[in-house]
Amino acid sequence: MLKLRFAAGGYDRLDALQYRIIQPEGIELEFNEINAPRKIFDGMLGGGLFDVSEFSSSEFITRSLRGNFPFVGIPVFPSKAFRHGFIYLNRHAGITTPKDLEGKRIGVPQHSQTAAVWIRGHLQHDYDVDWSGVRWVEGSVEQAGEHAKIETTSPAVPPILEPNTSGKSMSDLLADGEIDAILGSRRPKAMGKHPDVIRLFPDYRAMEREFYQRTKIHPIMHVIAIRQDVYEKDPWIAKSLYNAFDASKNWALDKLRISAAQHCMLPFMFADMDEVDEIFGGDPWPYGLEANRPTLEALVQHLCEQYLIAETVPLEELFVAVD
């Protein structure tokens, strides 16, 4: 058995792997549950702490195309999230439509964060938002200071960017009206607690449903990355890991379908599963290139439009074969 150190969040689609109900053929997977994605990415990049891990999809694509990135990817996507509900405003900022974000001072954990790339792409394509005049403030949403410990990728055309050196969290800056909006991957603590913090799209679930039906895009946040030296020594691990991740995801989906008793504390879970059947054809979380082609092609396009990569590339160049 080949021992591999693996890091990811404690997601239901990985439970069968974490608790060894399913094991990748020929591999003993040391599962490190870390529910702080940036710590995983920084540990993979900076310290070589893991052999395999989930990894930011925007950083993976950007760094792969820029070179000097000693990792390969397989088309497994442990984190996906629609992002229309992750745009938060101060109600006094004069923002009532997406176009009103133009020229504002907006907080973001990091400019190149995948969630931010997706949100900018959504609003550019659907609402013609011009981001060129936005003043971006980078920093942690939950606490004062920076979000990432390792330098992240920068666009070829530099945005108007400043670090958050206020001594406040981004959430507090929004509540105090020192920034006009926040977009990214986290709900600020002030949302629901401070009367001046609101969403741009209150009816975001209906918007996200319509968005998926129209585009077939379910935004991918993270991919699975493997250290290149580990992969090149034993290339068979790509297929073994892919098969195990897919089986684990299907195990979790089957568990949600058990109707004798709810395995999840969401009160309307059975109605949600009916919606999964209606909208997603029964599987809201497929792996592989073809099932995710519209999403991945849109992400590559957004990265190019936002100057994080120089040109679009075929998806097959981004992942190793698992067939």
Secondary structure, DSSP 8 states (H G I E B T S, - for coil): -EEEEEEE---GGGHHHHTTSS--TTEEEEEEE-S-HHHHHHIIIII---SEEEEEHHHHHHHHHHS---EEEEEEEEEE---TT-EEEETTS--SSGGGGTT-EEEES-TT-HHHHHHHHHHHHHH----TT-EEEES-SSSSS-S-SS-----SS--EEEE--SSS-HHHHHHTTSSSEEESSS--TTTTTSTTEEES-TTHHHHHHHHHHHH----EEEEEEEEHHHHHH-TTHHHHHHHHHHHHHHHHHHHHT--SS-SSS-TTHHHHHHHHHHHHTT-SS--STGGGHHHHHHHHHHHHHTTSSSS---GGGTS----
